[in-house]
């Protein structure tokens, strides 16, 4: 190759190893033989080739250096005054939990999306079709009508969560996790614990979506509002991804964050204690109750039934 540097700059080659003409003489004399590794660090697609070649050269240099010491009657261990024995305390299931740490987000977003369109139709949709006014004309308290709507939304959300958990359990059996040195357990026990931890979010999201949809006059407007609401479940996942923190007890008392750390702990093969489960349930249902009361207050307004 006439100009290796130009070949790398023009992306004709990922990495070039240039061997000077005096390499053989230096090698025969036992001196340091220099070679040039030419690459472009700004090219991400070429970084793998550069790292692989650099690793091969480092391994070759170490082997040849040890052989030179042996030829002079010296032990190669003289060049290794410190030997590090790395002891990895991770387990196959904890490594799987690290790789599949995005699963809690999928469970949360499934609950959110599962009842979203029903919540829109029950409030903004009926308001746009002018059927909500006729419904409110029935001799029933508004809170009973709201509870009926919330019950239907919760059923759809739970059904979506069930489908999601079953789908991941089936797909997990086909993943070659054993070849990657991992163990992924998404069986019945895991599914039951996920359902228990997610129960407060089912009611919370149903009430929150109904509350937000109550401020929209049309179906499309409610879709816009609730699409912005979908950013909320991303916050705990982003927090734990970009700012890794040690899991502490108070996190289970924060809705969404408690579900995130709890399911992640289950994926890693750990156990979520009953006190933490109770913290997650109590705090989640308290917040869901507050949002439900706010939604009841909105349903008491006569302007909710007016589409214009």
NUSE-835769 format. One record per residue (C-alpha): x, y, z; residue number from 1. Coordinates in nm, 4 decimals, decimal comma. Example, Ala and Ser with C-alpha at 12.3 -4.5 7.8 and 13.67 -1.06 7.14 Angstrom:
<recs>
+----------+----------+----------+-----+
|     east |    north |       up |   n |
+----------+----------+----------+-----+
|   1,2300 |  -0,4500 |   0,7800 |   1 |
|   1,3670 |  -0,1060 |   0,7140 |   2 |
+----------+----------+----------+-----+
</recs>
This chain:
<recs>
+----------+----------+----------+-----+
|     east |    north |       up |   n |
+----------+----------+----------+-----+
|   0,0000 |   0,0000 |   0,0000 |   1 |
|   0,1602 |   0,3230 |  -0,1161 |   2 |
|   0,0025 |   0,5627 |   0,1350 |   3 |
|  -0,1560 |   0,3877 |   0,4373 |   4 |
|  -0,2534 |   0,7158 |   0,6049 |   5 |
|  -0,4460 |   0,8277 |   0,2962 |   6 |
|  -0,6169 |   0,4889 |   0,2735 |   7 |
|  -0,7443 |   0,5258 |   0,6292 |   8 |
|  -0,8531 |   0,8876 |   0,5774 |   9 |
|  -1,0386 |   0,7931 |   0,2557 |  10 |
|  -1,2029 |   0,5003 |   0,4394 |  11 |
|  -1,0503 |   0,2474 |   0,2024 |  12 |
|  -0,9157 |   0,0614 |   0,5067 |  13 |
|  -1,0330 |   0,0460 |   0,8674 |  14 |
|  -0,6851 |   0,0038 |   1,0151 |  15 |
|  -0,3368 |  -0,0444 |   0,8686 |  16 |
|  -0,0321 |  -0,2052 |   1,0343 |  17 |
|   0,2857 |  -0,0532 |   0,8867 |  18 |
|   0,6078 |  -0,2466 |   0,9456 |  19 |
|   0,9265 |  -0,0377 |   0,8941 |  20 |
|   1,2145 |  -0,1702 |   0,6851 |  21 |
|   1,4450 |  -0,1978 |   0,9881 |  22 |
|   1,2020 |  -0,4200 |   1,1756 |  23 |
|   1,3904 |  -0,7420 |   1,0976 |  24 |
|   1,7284 |  -0,6071 |   1,2081 |  25 |
|   1,5905 |  -0,4760 |   1,5399 |  26 |
|   1,4117 |  -0,8049 |   1,6026 |  27 |
|   1,7279 |  -1,0106 |   1,5360 |  28 |
|   1,9342 |  -0,7982 |   1,7768 |  29 |
|   1,6723 |  -0,8316 |   2,0492 |  30 |
|   1,5977 |  -0,4630 |   2,0456 |  31 |
|   1,2594 |  -0,2924 |   2,0559 |  32 |
|   1,1020 |  -0,3310 |   1,7112 |  33 |
|   0,8571 |  -0,0541 |   1,6327 |  34 |
|   0,5453 |  -0,0878 |   1,4182 |  35 |
|   0,2867 |   0,1768 |   1,3291 |  36 |
|  -0,0841 |   0,1249 |   1,3869 |  37 |
|  -0,2675 |   0,3685 |   1,1602 |  38 |
|  -0,6384 |   0,4280 |   1,2258 |  39 |
|  -0,9023 |   0,7014 |   1,2537 |  40 |
|  -1,0483 |   0,7325 |   1,6069 |  41 |
|  -1,3406 |   0,9427 |   1,4774 |  42 |
|  -1,4779 |   0,6444 |   1,2835 |  43 |
|  -1,6932 |   0,4307 |   1,5105 |  44 |
|  -1,7265 |   0,1551 |   1,2527 |  45 |
|  -1,3482 |   0,1067 |   1,2529 |  46 |
|  -1,2967 |   0,1036 |   1,6305 |  47 |
|  -1,3649 |  -0,2705 |   1,6620 |  48 |
|  -1,1000 |  -0,3592 |   1,4028 |  49 |
|  -0,8447 |  -0,1273 |   1,5671 |  50 |
|  -0,9070 |  -0,2674 |   1,9158 |  51 |
|  -0,8868 |  -0,6260 |   1,7871 |  52 |
|  -0,5556 |  -0,5669 |   1,6085 |  53 |
|  -0,4103 |  -0,3739 |   1,9030 |  54 |
|  -0,5031 |  -0,6610 |   2,1342 |  55 |
|  -0,3366 |  -0,9141 |   1,9056 |  56 |
|  -0,0165 |  -0,7066 |   1,8932 |  57 |
|  -0,0130 |  -0,6675 |   2,2709 |  58 |
|  -0,0563 |  -1,0411 |   2,3199 |  59 |
|   0,2165 |  -1,1164 |   2,0644 |  60 |
|   0,4564 |  -0,8682 |   2,2269 |  61 |
|   0,3964 |  -1,0229 |   2,5691 |  62 |
|   0,4597 |  -1,3733 |   2,4414 |  63 |
|   0,7803 |  -1,2772 |   2,2601 |  64 |
|   0,9053 |  -1,0813 |   2,5599 |  65 |
|   0,8578 |  -1,3855 |   2,7825 |  66 |
|   1,0477 |  -1,6023 |   2,5314 |  67 |
|   1,3393 |  -1,3559 |   2,5346 |  68 |
|   1,3604 |  -1,3778 |   2,9123 |  69 |
|   1,3569 |  -1,7588 |   2,8994 |  70 |
|   1,6354 |  -1,7524 |   2,6378 |  71 |
|   1,8487 |  -1,5513 |   2,8837 |  72 |
|   1,7773 |  -1,7898 |   3,1688 |  73 |
|   1,5334 |  -1,5601 |   3,3461 |  74 |
|   1,1823 |  -1,6335 |   3,4637 |  75 |
|   0,9023 |  -1,4390 |   3,2880 |  76 |
|   0,7408 |  -1,3947 |   3,6289 |  77 |
|   1,0057 |  -1,1315 |   3,7075 |  78 |
|   0,8107 |  -0,8950 |   3,4826 |  79 |
|   0,4877 |  -0,9635 |   3,6717 |  80 |
|   0,5318 |  -0,8441 |   4,0319 |  81 |
|   0,1550 |  -0,8300 |   4,0821 |  82 |
|  -0,1035 |  -1,0868 |   3,9763 |  83 |
|  -0,4690 |  -0,9894 |   3,9929 |  84 |
|  -0,7242 |  -1,2657 |   4,0371 |  85 |
|  -1,0636 |  -1,1132 |   3,9511 |  86 |
|  -1,3543 |  -1,2764 |   4,1350 |  87 |
|  -1,6865 |  -1,1812 |   3,9839 |  88 |
|  -1,9663 |  -1,2081 |   4,2406 |  89 |
|  -2,2448 |  -1,1777 |   3,9844 |  90 |
|  -2,4782 |  -1,4679 |   3,9214 |  91 |
|  -2,6250 |  -1,5816 |   3,5903 |  92 |
|  -2,9603 |  -1,4331 |   3,6899 |  93 |
|  -2,8146 |  -1,1026 |   3,8091 |  94 |
|  -2,6364 |  -1,0635 |   3,4744 |  95 |
|  -2,9662 |  -1,1307 |   3,2981 |  96 |
|  -3,1317 |  -0,8685 |   3,5180 |  97 |
|  -2,8722 |  -0,6140 |   3,4088 |  98 |
|  -2,9195 |  -0,6908 |   3,0396 |  99 |
|  -3,3004 |  -0,7062 |   3,0523 | 100 |
|  -3,3414 |  -0,4128 |   3,2892 | 101 |
|  -3,5735 |  -0,2443 |   3,0376 | 102 |
|  -3,8518 |  -0,4968 |   3,1121 | 103 |
|  -4,0072 |  -0,2934 |   3,3975 | 104 |
|  -4,0598 |  -0,0058 |   3,1569 | 105 |
|  -4,2452 |  -0,2348 |   2,9163 | 106 |
|  -4,4757 |  -0,3523 |   3,1942 | 107 |
|  -4,5504 |   0,0045 |   3,3024 | 108 |
|  -4,6110 |   0,1329 |   2,9495 | 109 |
|  -4,8355 |  -0,1692 |   2,8786 | 110 |
|  -5,0600 |  -0,0769 |   3,1705 | 111 |
|  -5,0649 |   0,2848 |   3,0550 | 112 |
|  -5,1473 |   0,2107 |   2,6914 | 113 |
|  -5,3823 |  -0,0794 |   2,7707 | 114 |
|  -5,6587 |   0,1454 |   2,9053 | 115 |
|  -5,5646 |   0,4751 |   2,7422 | 116 |
|  -5,7997 |   0,4680 |   2,4451 | 117 |
|  -6,0854 |   0,3417 |   2,6590 | 118 |
|  -6,0296 |   0,6305 |   2,9005 | 119 |
|  -6,0315 |   0,8751 |   2,6083 | 120 |
|  -6,3505 |   0,7310 |   2,4629 | 121 |
|  -6,5306 |   0,7175 |   2,7992 | 122 |
|  -6,4716 |   1,0872 |   2,8628 | 123 |
|  -6,3629 |   1,2984 |   2,5665 | 124 |
|  -6,5192 |   1,0611 |   2,3135 | 125 |
|  -6,8607 |   1,0606 |   2,4792 | 126 |
|  -6,8327 |   1,4335 |   2,5311 | 127 |
|  -6,7678 |   1,4849 |   2,1596 | 128 |
|  -7,0559 |   1,2523 |   2,0658 | 129 |
|  -7,2792 |   1,4407 |   2,3144 | 130 |
|  -7,3737 |   1,1159 |   2,4895 | 131 |
|  -7,2137 |   1,2088 |   2,8194 | 132 |
|  -7,4907 |   1,4592 |   2,8952 | 133 |
|  -7,7563 |   1,1906 |   2,8520 | 134 |
|  -7,5572 |   0,9584 |   3,0796 | 135 |
|  -7,5366 |   1,2222 |   3,3516 | 136 |
|  -7,9126 |   1,2757 |   3,3278 | 137 |
|  -7,9687 |   0,9319 |   3,4854 | 138 |
|  -8,0616 |   0,9348 |   3,8559 | 139 |
|  -7,7179 |   0,8063 |   3,9634 | 140 |
|  -7,4435 |   0,9811 |   4,1553 | 141 |
|  -7,1585 |   1,0945 |   3,9338 | 142 |
|  -6,9038 |   0,9028 |   4,1403 | 143 |
|  -7,0815 |   0,5739 |   4,0687 | 144 |
|  -7,0695 |   0,6436 |   3,6955 | 145 |
|  -6,7000 |   0,7236 |   3,7289 | 146 |
|  -6,6264 |   0,4053 |   3,9226 | 147 |
|  -6,7952 |   0,2019 |   3,6505 | 148 |
|  -6,5765 |   0,3625 |   3,3871 | 149 |
|  -6,2631 |   0,3171 |   3,5974 | 150 |
|  -6,3511 |  -0,0488 |   3,6512 | 151 |
|  -6,3733 |  -0,1120 |   3,2778 | 152 |
|  -6,0443 |   0,0703 |   3,2149 | 153 |
|  -5,8728 |  -0,1308 |   3,4889 | 154 |
|  -5,9923 |  -0,4571 |   3,3337 | 155 |
|  -5,8421 |  -0,3628 |   2,9973 | 156 |
|  -5,5161 |  -0,2543 |   3,1626 | 157 |
|  -5,4905 |  -0,5808 |   3,3567 | 158 |
|  -5,5627 |  -0,7815 |   3,0420 | 159 |
|  -5,2870 |  -0,5943 |   2,8579 | 160 |
|  -5,0463 |  -0,6586 |   3,1447 | 161 |
|  -5,1337 |  -1,0294 |   3,1430 | 162 |
|  -5,0682 |  -1,0546 |   2,7691 | 163 |
|  -4,7371 |  -0,8724 |   2,8102 | 164 |
|  -4,6165 |  -1,0945 |   3,0944 | 165 |
|  -4,7167 |  -1,4130 |   2,9117 | 166 |
|  -4,5522 |  -1,2922 |   2,5898 | 167 |
|  -4,2221 |  -1,2237 |   2,7665 | 168 |
|  -4,2427 |  -1,5569 |   2,9490 | 169 |
|  -4,2857 |  -1,7427 |   2,6181 | 170 |
|  -4,0205 |  -1,5381 |   2,4370 | 171 |
|  -3,7775 |  -1,5893 |   2,7256 | 172 |
|  -3,7776 |  -1,9640 |   2,6630 | 173 |
|  -3,6398 |  -1,9109 |   2,3120 | 174 |
|  -3,3617 |  -1,6721 |   2,4108 | 175 |
|  -3,0174 |  -1,8410 |   2,4219 | 176 |
|  -2,9430 |  -1,6971 |   2,7658 | 177 |
|  -2,7565 |  -2,0110 |   2,8728 | 178 |
|  -2,5050 |  -1,9579 |   2,5929 | 179 |
|  -2,4483 |  -1,6046 |   2,7217 | 180 |
|  -2,3922 |  -1,7299 |   3,0752 | 181 |
|  -2,7255 |  -1,5943 |   3,2006 | 182 |
|  -3,0446 |  -1,7271 |   3,3534 | 183 |
|  -3,3747 |  -1,5528 |   3,2863 | 184 |
|  -3,6627 |  -1,6679 |   3,5055 | 185 |
|  -3,9984 |  -1,5271 |   3,3924 | 186 |
|  -4,2176 |  -1,8044 |   3,5294 | 187 |
|  -4,5424 |  -1,8052 |   3,7261 | 188 |
|  -4,3819 |  -1,6784 |   4,0455 | 189 |
|  -4,2308 |  -1,3813 |   3,8677 | 190 |
|  -4,5600 |  -1,3050 |   3,6906 | 191 |
|  -4,7541 |  -1,3138 |   4,0172 | 192 |
|  -4,5153 |  -1,0739 |   4,1887 | 193 |
|  -4,5223 |  -0,8385 |   3,8913 | 194 |
|  -4,9023 |  -0,8336 |   3,9025 | 195 |
|  -4,8960 |  -0,7572 |   4,2738 | 196 |
|  -4,6507 |  -0,4699 |   4,2343 | 197 |
|  -4,8350 |  -0,3266 |   3,9339 | 198 |
|  -5,1843 |  -0,3234 |   4,0902 | 199 |
|  -5,1586 |   0,0341 |   4,2263 | 200 |
|  -5,0447 |   0,1622 |   3,8869 | 201 |
|  -5,3473 |   0,0073 |   3,7192 | 202 |
|  -5,5838 |   0,2213 |   3,9266 | 203 |
|  -5,3502 |   0,5226 |   3,9256 | 204 |
|  -5,3148 |   0,5335 |   3,5475 | 205 |
|  -5,6859 |   0,4705 |   3,4924 | 206 |
|  -5,7817 |   0,7631 |   3,7154 | 207 |
|  -5,5061 |   0,9866 |   3,5823 | 208 |
|  -5,5967 |   0,9226 |   3,2190 | 209 |
|  -5,9657 |   0,9863 |   3,2917 | 210 |
|  -5,8743 |   1,3070 |   3,4746 | 211 |
|  -5,6591 |   1,4370 |   3,1885 | 212 |
|  -5,9163 |   1,3349 |   2,9264 | 213 |
|  -6,1793 |   1,5278 |   3,1214 | 214 |
|  -6,0123 |   1,8543 |   3,0236 | 215 |
|  -6,0289 |   1,7731 |   2,6507 | 216 |
|  -6,3304 |   1,8555 |   2,4387 | 217 |
|  -6,2534 |   1,6193 |   2,1505 | 218 |
|  -6,1089 |   1,2726 |   2,1078 | 219 |
|  -5,8061 |   1,4033 |   1,9194 | 220 |
|  -5,7332 |   1,6652 |   2,1814 | 221 |
|  -5,7388 |   1,3987 |   2,4528 | 222 |
|  -5,4975 |   1,1872 |   2,2482 | 223 |
|  -5,2551 |   1,4790 |   2,2418 | 224 |
|  -5,2773 |   1,5301 |   2,6180 | 225 |
|  -5,2312 |   1,1613 |   2,6999 | 226 |
|  -4,9434 |   1,1196 |   2,4557 | 227 |
|  -4,7565 |   1,3770 |   2,6643 | 228 |
|  -4,8500 |   1,1805 |   2,9748 | 229 |
|  -4,6599 |   0,8785 |   2,8375 | 230 |
|  -4,3345 |   1,0565 |   2,9176 | 231 |
|  -4,3981 |   1,0055 |   3,2917 | 232 |
|  -4,3206 |   0,6275 |   3,2977 | 233 |
|  -3,9873 |   0,6948 |   3,1282 | 234 |
|  -3,8546 |   0,9036 |   3,4174 | 235 |
|  -3,7636 |   0,6204 |   3,6625 | 236 |
|  -3,6037 |   0,4133 |   3,3845 | 237 |
|  -3,4002 |   0,7110 |   3,2640 | 238 |
|  -3,3034 |   0,7979 |   3,6211 | 239 |
|  -3,1700 |   0,4498 |   3,6947 | 240 |
|  -3,0044 |   0,4198 |   3,3521 | 241 |
|  -2,8120 |   0,7461 |   3,3444 | 242 |
|  -2,7725 |   0,7895 |   3,7219 | 243 |
|  -2,7145 |   0,4414 |   3,8686 | 244 |
|  -2,7899 |   0,4515 |   4,2402 | 245 |
|  -2,7975 |   0,1947 |   4,5156 | 246 |
|  -3,1457 |   0,0652 |   4,5883 | 247 |
|  -3,2703 |   0,1808 |   4,9283 | 248 |
|  -3,5966 |   0,1171 |   5,1103 | 249 |
|  -3,7602 |   0,4559 |   5,0566 | 250 |
|  -3,7623 |   0,4023 |   4,6787 | 251 |
|  -4,0421 |   0,1470 |   4,7162 | 252 |
|  -4,2651 |   0,4216 |   4,8584 | 253 |
|  -4,2433 |   0,6255 |   4,5354 | 254 |
|  -4,4965 |   0,5182 |   4,2675 | 255 |
|  -4,3336 |   0,4096 |   3,9405 | 256 |
|  -3,9879 |   0,4114 |   4,1009 | 257 |
|  -4,0939 |   0,1404 |   4,3456 | 258 |
|  -4,2199 |  -0,0804 |   4,0634 | 259 |
|  -3,9009 |  -0,0183 |   3,8678 | 260 |
|  -3,6626 |  -0,1200 |   4,1458 | 261 |
|  -3,8870 |  -0,4051 |   4,2628 | 262 |
|  -3,9167 |  -0,5748 |   3,9239 | 263 |
|  -3,5475 |  -0,5165 |   3,8567 | 264 |
|  -3,4680 |  -0,6906 |   4,1841 | 265 |
|  -3,6840 |  -0,9862 |   4,0812 | 266 |
|  -3,5098 |  -1,0060 |   3,7428 | 267 |
|  -3,1735 |  -1,0198 |   3,9191 | 268 |
|  -3,2888 |  -1,3211 |   4,1175 | 269 |
|  -3,3346 |  -1,1324 |   4,4432 | 270 |
|  -3,6359 |  -1,1220 |   4,6702 | 271 |
|  -3,8608 |  -0,8273 |   4,7436 | 272 |
|  -3,9507 |  -0,8370 |   5,1109 | 273 |
|  -4,3088 |  -0,8032 |   5,2312 | 274 |
|  -4,2385 |  -0,4638 |   5,3968 | 275 |
|  -4,1194 |  -0,3275 |   5,0628 | 276 |
|  -4,4184 |  -0,4769 |   4,8827 | 277 |
|  -4,6537 |  -0,3161 |   5,1348 | 278 |
|  -4,4777 |   0,0191 |   5,0961 | 279 |
|  -4,5219 |  -0,0067 |   4,7201 | 280 |
|  -4,8898 |  -0,1011 |   4,7479 | 281 |
|  -4,9876 |   0,1494 |   5,0163 | 282 |
|  -4,8132 |   0,4481 |   4,8593 | 283 |
|  -4,9434 |   0,3592 |   4,5131 | 284 |
|  -5,3037 |   0,3190 |   4,6269 | 285 |
|  -5,2885 |   0,6409 |   4,8324 | 286 |
|  -5,1763 |   0,8411 |   4,5301 | 287 |
|  -5,4343 |   0,6597 |   4,3128 | 288 |
|  -5,7053 |   0,7504 |   4,5648 | 289 |
|  -5,6052 |   1,1167 |   4,5574 | 290 |
|  -5,6147 |   1,1219 |   4,1773 | 291 |
|  -5,9526 |   0,9438 |   4,1851 | 292 |
|  -6,0932 |   1,2058 |   4,4230 | 293 |
|  -5,9680 |   1,4791 |   4,1900 | 294 |
|  -6,1389 |   1,3024 |   3,9000 | 295 |
|  -6,4631 |   1,2791 |   4,1011 | 296 |
|  -6,4449 |   1,6547 |   4,1550 | 297 |
|  -6,4022 |   1,7106 |   3,7793 | 298 |
|  -6,6993 |   1,4803 |   3,7081 | 299 |
|  -6,9173 |   1,6943 |   3,9324 | 300 |
|  -6,8750 |   1,9887 |   3,6963 | 301 |
|  -7,1624 |   2,0504 |   3,4567 | 302 |
|  -6,9224 |   2,1770 |   3,1924 | 303 |
|  -6,7880 |   1,8238 |   3,1501 | 304 |
|  -7,1020 |   1,7232 |   2,9619 | 305 |
|  -7,0859 |   2,0219 |   2,7249 | 306 |
|  -6,8933 |   1,9570 |   2,4041 | 307 |
|  -6,9030 |   2,3096 |   2,2640 | 308 |
+----------+----------+----------+-----+
</recs>
